[in-house]
Amino acid sequence: MNKRLILSLLLFTYSAVASASEVELNREKIPTDRASILRGADHVINGCVSCHAIKYIRYNELLALGVDSATVDSWRASNPVTSRILAQMPPESAAAAFGGIVPPDLSLMAIARDGGEHYLYSYLMGYYVNDKGETQNRIYPGTRMPDILAISTTTDVKQRTEISTRAKEMTAFLNWASDPHAAERKQLGIYVIAYLLLLTVLLYLWKVQIWRRLEQK
């Protein structure tokens, strides 16, 4: 990793920490079950990838996650299944549409922001209409991203609950995308710990056996 990339990451993280520390995040539990993550994948791919990339995730990783092949094929179109998930809108067009700002990549967003998954959920649910009739976001004032879930104009309690569920599922997928192999590492860790415990017991019994023989001589 070159120095320029490291500096960019540090600056991005610092600005994120400063921004998130000024607001109170919603700490509701974000689901971690596979079904919620899969629904979140559908929401994100169909609702966010038009502008945002998820460039550290490949389409074949979605297959490993459990998305059926027909759905993945419809999402990737003519792109190879091993290609990265890139934004459908070219960077130049995105910059022109959003005032010179290219929508950020979402791959590591869940770990880049202070507050992690709670920041993402709070951001999606943070839109409101101010006294001037302007749509604002309490988590990220001045954001150019539109209120894609329409939470700012929804007053019906049932609909707001449905939007909240969708936001949690989107967050669950982005949380998975930030570290898609976390579950595998945790499973491997269990096996490693079990092996070390078994090895410790065997070595202890071996030690006892050796000292018993020495004492008998």
Secondary structure, DSSP 8 states (H G I E B T S, - for coil): --HHHHHHHHHHHHHHHHHHTTS---------SHHHHHHHHHHHHHHTTTT--EEEEEHHHHHHHT--HHHHHHHHTTS-TTSEE--SS-HHHHHHHTTT------TTHHHHSTTTHHHHHHHHT-EEE-TTS-EEESSSTT--S--TT-GGG---HHHHHHHHHHHHHHHHHHHHHTSTTHHHHHHHHHHHHHHHHHHHHHHHHHHHHHHHHHHH-
